[in-house]
């Protein structure tokens, strides 16, 4: 069972200072009734992560002012959910993709209550609430690589590391 109060205590709080030597991105790990939102990025996108499973998120824009706003903007664009700042439990990171070590990605963890229907955008070709227990059961390690094998495909790479970090912080592994 997910103890969100314990998770809140373990997550970071406060402002993230952005340096000029790196690029920044933010994702949202959104929890509701022991489910999280997983998406698969559209193959039509012109980025190295097209077709891969991910958490809603994207690159920081100066107009966002901070990474929390980046996460909230991207969540709204990709899921239709206007997640309130009050739903924020905290964040963790930075993590970096292995192919872009100068990209600092922070994961903002939100807990929302109620039935939030998802509105799929052109940036995704799969968007769903996925039960945390099924994610845990789908976990596998081959060599040094971590995977989560969902019904619709496999989560790997940076997203797998984000989910693994979350599960460890929440004492679910």
C-alpha positions as CSV (number, residue, x, y, z in Angstrom):
1,X,0.0,0.0,0.0
2,X,1.3,3.4,-0.9
3,X,2.0,5.7,2.1
4,X,2.0,9.1,0.5
5,X,2.9,10.9,3.7
6,X,6.1,8.8,4.0
7,X,6.8,9.5,0.3
8,X,6.2,13.3,0.8
9,X,8.8,13.2,3.6
10,X,11.4,11.6,1.3
11,X,10.9,13.9,-1.7
12,X,12.7,17.2,-2.2
13,X,11.0,20.5,-1.7
14,X,11.9,24.0,-2.7
15,X,13.2,25.8,-5.8
16,X,15.6,24.2,-8.3
17,X,18.4,26.4,-9.3
18,X,19.0,26.1,-13.1
19,X,22.6,26.4,-14.3
20,X,23.6,27.6,-17.7
21,X,25.7,24.5,-18.6
22,X,22.8,22.1,-18.9
23,X,19.4,21.7,-20.5
24,X,16.5,21.0,-18.2
25,X,13.2,19.0,-18.4
26,X,10.5,18.1,-16.0
27,X,8.1,15.1,-15.8
28,X,5.0,14.5,-13.8
29,X,4.5,11.2,-11.9
30,X,0.8,11.5,-11.2
31,X,-0.7,9.2,-8.6
32,X,-4.5,8.5,-8.2
33,X,-6.0,5.6,-6.4
34,X,-2.8,3.5,-6.7
35,X,-2.5,4.2,-10.4
36,X,0.0,6.4,-12.3
37,X,-0.2,7.8,-15.8
38,X,1.9,6.2,-18.5
39,X,2.1,7.4,-22.1
40,X,3.8,6.3,-25.2
41,X,5.3,9.1,-27.2
42,X,3.9,9.4,-30.8
43,X,6.1,8.0,-33.6
44,X,5.3,11.2,-35.5
45,X,7.5,13.2,-33.1
46,X,10.9,14.2,-34.2
47,X,12.8,13.3,-31.1
48,X,15.0,10.5,-29.9
49,X,12.3,9.2,-27.6
50,X,9.5,8.9,-30.2
51,X,7.6,5.6,-29.7
52,X,8.9,5.1,-26.2
53,X,6.9,4.8,-23.0
54,X,7.3,7.9,-20.7
55,X,5.8,10.0,-18.0
56,X,4.2,13.2,-19.2
57,X,6.8,15.9,-19.4
58,X,9.1,17.9,-21.6
59,X,11.8,20.6,-21.8
60,X,11.9,23.8,-19.8
61,X,10.9,27.0,-21.6
62,X,11.9,30.4,-20.2
63,X,8.2,31.4,-20.1
64,X,7.6,28.5,-17.5
65,X,9.7,30.5,-15.0
66,X,10.5,27.2,-13.1
67,X,10.5,23.5,-13.5
68,X,7.3,22.9,-11.5
69,X,5.5,25.1,-14.1
70,X,7.2,23.0,-16.9
71,X,5.8,19.8,-15.4
72,X,2.3,21.3,-15.0
73,X,2.3,22.7,-18.5
74,X,3.4,19.4,-20.1
75,X,0.9,17.4,-18.0
76,X,-1.9,19.6,-19.2
77,X,-0.7,19.5,-22.9
78,X,-0.3,15.7,-22.9
79,X,-3.1,14.4,-20.6
80,X,-5.7,17.2,-20.3
81,X,-5.2,17.3,-16.6
82,X,-4.7,20.8,-15.0
83,X,-3.0,19.4,-11.9
84,X,-3.1,21.9,-9.0
85,X,0.1,22.9,-7.3
86,X,-1.5,21.8,-4.1
87,X,-1.3,18.2,-5.3
88,X,2.5,18.3,-5.3
89,X,4.1,15.8,-2.9
90,X,7.6,16.9,-3.9
91,X,10.2,16.0,-6.5
92,X,13.4,13.9,-7.1
93,X,16.2,14.2,-9.5
94,X,18.0,15.1,-11.5
95,X,18.3,12.1,-13.7
96,X,19.8,12.1,-17.2
97,X,19.2,10.0,-20.2
98,X,22.3,8.0,-21.2
99,X,22.3,9.6,-24.6
100,X,22.0,13.2,-23.3
101,X,24.0,13.5,-20.1
102,X,23.7,17.3,-20.1
103,X,19.9,17.0,-19.9
104,X,18.8,17.3,-16.2
105,X,15.4,15.8,-15.7
106,X,13.4,16.3,-12.5
107,X,10.4,14.2,-11.6
108,X,7.6,16.0,-9.8
109,X,5.3,13.7,-7.9
110,X,1.6,14.6,-7.6
111,X,-1.3,12.9,-5.9
112,X,-4.8,13.7,-7.2
113,X,-8.1,12.5,-5.8
114,X,-11.0,11.7,-8.0
115,X,-11.8,10.5,-11.5
116,X,-9.6,12.4,-14.0
117,X,-10.4,11.4,-17.5
118,X,-7.4,11.5,-19.8
119,X,-7.4,13.5,-23.0
120,X,-4.8,12.1,-25.5
121,X,-2.8,14.7,-27.4
122,X,-1.0,14.5,-30.7
123,X,2.2,13.9,-28.8
124,X,1.1,10.5,-27.6
125,X,-0.3,7.3,-29.2
126,X,-1.0,5.6,-25.8
127,X,-2.2,7.3,-22.6
128,X,-3.5,5.4,-19.6
129,X,-3.8,5.1,-15.9
130,X,-1.7,2.0,-15.0
131,X,-2.1,0.2,-11.6
132,X,1.1,0.5,-9.6
133,X,0.9,-3.2,-8.5
134,X,0.9,-4.3,-12.1
135,X,4.0,-2.1,-12.8
136,X,5.7,-3.7,-9.8
137,X,4.8,-7.2,-11.0
138,X,6.1,-6.5,-14.5
139,X,9.6,-5.5,-13.3
140,X,12.5,-7.4,-14.7
141,X,16.3,-7.0,-14.8
142,X,18.5,-8.4,-17.6
143,X,22.2,-7.8,-17.0
144,X,22.4,-4.2,-16.0
145,X,19.2,-3.1,-17.7
146,X,15.8,-2.5,-15.9
147,X,12.5,-3.1,-17.7
148,X,8.8,-2.9,-16.9
149,X,6.8,-5.1,-19.3
150,X,3.3,-3.7,-19.6
151,X,0.5,-5.2,-21.7
152,X,1.1,-2.6,-24.4
153,X,4.9,-2.7,-24.4
154,X,8.1,-2.3,-22.4
155,X,9.2,0.7,-20.3
156,X,13.0,1.0,-20.3
157,X,15.8,3.5,-20.0
158,X,15.3,6.8,-18.2
159,X,11.6,6.2,-17.6
160,X,12.3,2.8,-16.1
161,X,14.9,4.5,-13.8
162,X,12.3,7.2,-12.8
163,X,9.7,4.6,-11.9
164,X,12.2,2.5,-10.1
165,X,13.4,5.5,-8.0
166,X,9.7,6.3,-7.2
167,X,9.0,2.7,-6.2
168,X,12.1,2.6,-3.9
169,X,11.2,6.0,-2.3
170,X,7.7,4.8,-1.7
171,X,9.0,1.5,-0.1
172,X,7.1,-0.5,-2.8
173,X,10.1,-2.7,-3.8
